[in-house]
């Protein structure tokens, strides 16, 4: 068997010969021809066996591949990955690319009992009948809280696009502790915390999270086909209380979100300034926008009562439409023009620029934040003069990462490449210096990259060591396992002039965005505090069954290899609330608790308390057993629920 | 930063100094002292920083580590992993240890829409109101279908312990296609397909799947504390129809299951022959059993009507209790004695032996199958004479794998080791040759290993290249990420005399069992056949909305970057059935379909059709969007559901 094995299945598309057109040639020839190229990633030649160029293994200069950790060796970076429509957040170790944890947020998780325990149901939200309000989710973007321009290890946030929810993750216990639904928003997509207060310099840390609304809808909601009545909102959520502070009514939609290091500006790229309802209409204009928000002015307007509310929501909504914000000196928003259907807006670690990528234009646009502030201050007349570069990068540019040495790395979806380009040289080129070679390097990736990020890229401490790139199509990169392919997260060494591809990592669909940062920035806790749970059963002697009519409370503790109650009796139809405290104190000594036939299974980590409420079923013996391997006598660790007639 | 980094968190248990007792010393000292050692894995010293012995990186002879694949390089083995209480099956590539796919079975999966689409709900089973009967699961063991002593790539099966269900996975499309609930069984644990028919030599392939029932319950079920009335059943399921063929009433319980290559025998180890209800009672006897089933005789008895039925179940139940099977010449079952609370029974690839591991005894027991058949045939008087070896291996032996060269590899849970031992030498030693050195090698693993398997180990084609071992505790092996640790699946090179640890792989809890085999044995399909779906919308022209009273059917197709209907209207309260066919034909071109506020999200793979039924909510505009990245215009790929009042 050779290293570059061909796929093993006869049925694979990649076996179909495509002698005339290699993957690269096809993209370059047709995509440049215009809109036809947008379908390039659907062409069969895209799944052909890699050409010599893309198949060549990374030349890693003979040094050990740093993604290949020795047994027992720890990763040096934490990665926080969104899970897409698995609805979770994932924790990866970088550079190994290994997934260490999944954190359930918006969607039930059978492993931990998320959506089963009373505690998790309260966070997720329930209907009046006690069942979960939502059972699906679609997480896209995850970002963490800042202090002094770097991550401070308190929180991360993640969006749910399907039901417009924002979840907060505590980065000490790595659990979701709050979920908020945004009012009057559909398709909540981009999310970014602020990095400082726009007014109070003492607050050089995150206190707000900004959320972009992507889908225009009637406000308030009603059923109408007339898309001219549809509008989107940009939302500010309080980082601590997780309550919605205010919203901004917009022209056009919101896609991704970025924030400045001084706290003064947030921005969202807008790919549908046309307000179209069909994709042809959404891409009819040659230029769209990146809309900037003047945070201090918006909050002054809210304070001054210059807002309305929409429907039953009490959230103040200020007017950020173009018509109402023509006067720079009072404007809350500023719409900088950027080329056709931009995707992605990213803040450079030197705090100077936001970069928008063109998607349907082969360009990257560099916007200088000081100039946007100049416009707001009336010091610069034409807003678009804030654009200090707009340079050609390649086909289908989407997202941009940074190495802290002045270089940007942008994914080219259609080209299946990363382009490394130098910001100052791009600015010089745009200014007229045609000798400025701003493209430094290009690297083929596999295939169709979306999000990209570099180590510490979204902080002032960008260290330029590794790049992760989320490739949307894996095609032939892994053993074929039926029609559903994994995504391919690739790790790239960016420590030198040339990028070096280090490794492929299959991931369950569909991570979109991710960040990764030095492990020293977090201080995780691996054992809970017993007192943190008001309903904790602190002593096995407190175990027992109490009845109040048809309502029964069962209190129990776990200590390997036994539950404190060896059996307990209830009656058919009882509403049983079972409270379980894990008294084991050692890290990694988690217990599970399953009841056959009752849809109950959940875990309790060391010193954790969790509870479930269920209706006792038909008479019989139900062996409740430990589902999380804990001890040599794990199989024998059980209690009996006797359901009497 | 050094290679052997210490954990980064101040709060980690491992920071607590444990100068007196290293991990190894602790286990060896106390565990040998008896039952106290059973709690060894809960001791804090277990999470102390690794000692020099366990921390030493693998000496891999300077050769490239074969688990470290170059970018684009494919794995050489498929691995099928159970997911534990995530309720799924997982597909891994080996030797890299990368997870390529999760196959939802018993538990809803928000990514693919498992438990959301009508097609998946039909497989999972629903209550009269249309909601899912079960939302939790606990998969433990997965094994695949055989032909001529090797895997034939048709099916795999996996158990659900919580609700006693068996799921079948098609290994062409890698999807679950049938789930059967076992009647009158609680705690369905061990599972194994047969490898041949016991009577018809032409059927040298799998036609039955055997399932062990672990928890004794009253038969029929009723609420009683008297455990003497509890019994377990061993169940045979038809591999093709997935219907339950017959069951065997037993003394004692069933744990793991093994089958012989000639189809004549199946067996299950029994850890609770005492029929105890508490762990102390379950471990009171010095010896338990491995119960053998004479398949041909059982099926003759069923055919002859020598069975009863239990409760409302119509499944024939034959009597396999000790009292009724004393006469070898007519016995359906044979209870071979094995030491205290055995865990695991494994068939050697030379087709000669079943090996039981002692768990609470430091021994492995080798049972010769020809001798068990001799006993059934009346040729051997004492059944326990089938035991040809019972040798000391170490503390907490659980499961055994094989290299095809006469060696066995057994996990030692308490010792945190794998012991490599030679079967023929063990037999010679047991026979009296005290010079026979049956232990070949020992390897520390990290930590508390449960299941183990080797490449092709459960087939006649065992190739002795790689070993995978499922370590239940990861402790300090990965970056700390809160209280819930991953498991640690380690890959070991067994091609030489000495075992070599190659790599650590964190996996989401809790894989139990797994198999891995040469990739050439499977022929996966990566595009569906349109005609395989009776409700397929084969032409975009067939799209549309039809109404029948309050029931509305919406037919739609997807072709990147558009759905065939750009909008559709329904009325509040309508029961809407939406049928979506993905007309894209290219592998990896999967689309998703989400409806905000309606708990609808599912995917359609190339040429697949899926449907959902939901009640239309409040009046408004609902943007249904593609959730699975498909195209440069993926964000623009939407349709509008207009809900009218």
Interface residues (C-beta under 8 A of the other chain):
Chain A: X1 X3 X4 X5 X7 X8 X9 X10 X11 X12 X13 X14 X38 X39 X40 X41 X42 X43 X44 X46 X47 X50 X54 X55 X57 X58 X65 X68 X69 X70 X71 X72 X73 X74 X75 X76 X78 X84 X85 X86 X87 X91 X93 X98 X99 X100 X101 X102 X107 X108 X109 X110 X111 X112 X116 X134 X135 X136 X137 X138 X161 X162 X163 X164 X172 X173 X174 X175 X186 X187 X214 X215 X217 X218 X221 X222 X223 X224 X225 X230 X255 X271 X272 X277 X278 X279 X282 X283 X341 X343 X359 X360 X396 X413 X414 X446 X448 X450 X472 X473 X474 X475 X477 X478 X479 X480 X481 X482 X483 X484 X485 X486 X490 X501 X502 X503 X504 X505 X506 X508 X509 X510 X512 X519 X520 X522 X523 X524 X525 X526 X527 X528 X560 X561 X562 X566 X567 X569 X584 X585 X586 X587 X588 X589 X590 X592 X594 X595 X596 X597 X599 X600 X601 X603 X605 X606 X608 X618 X619 X620 X621 X622 X623 X625 X627 X628 X629 X630 X631 X632 X633 X635 X636 X637 X638 X640 X642 X643 X644 X645
Chain B: X1 X3 X4 X5 X7 X8 X9 X10 X11 X12 X13 X14 X38 X39 X40 X41 X42 X43 X44 X46 X47 X50 X54 X55 X57 X58 X65 X68 X69 X70 X71 X72 X73 X74 X75 X76 X78 X84 X85 X86 X87 X91 X93 X98 X99 X100 X101 X102 X107 X108 X109 X110 X111 X112 X116 X134 X135 X136 X137 X138 X161 X162 X163 X164 X172 X173 X174 X175 X186 X187 X214 X215 X217 X218 X221 X222 X223 X224 X225 X230 X255 X271 X272 X277 X278 X279 X282 X283 X341 X343 X359 X360 X396 X413 X414 X446 X448 X450 X472 X473 X474 X475 X477 X478 X479 X480 X481 X482 X483 X484 X485 X486 X490 X501 X502 X503 X504 X505 X506 X508 X509 X510 X512 X519 X520 X522 X523 X524 X525 X526 X527 X528 X560 X561 X562 X566 X567 X569 X584 X586 X587 X588 X589 X590 X592 X594 X595 X596 X597 X599 X600 X601 X603 X605 X606 X608 X618 X619 X620 X621 X622 X623 X625 X627 X628 X629 X630 X631 X632 X633 X635 X636 X637 X638 X640 X642 X643 X644 X645
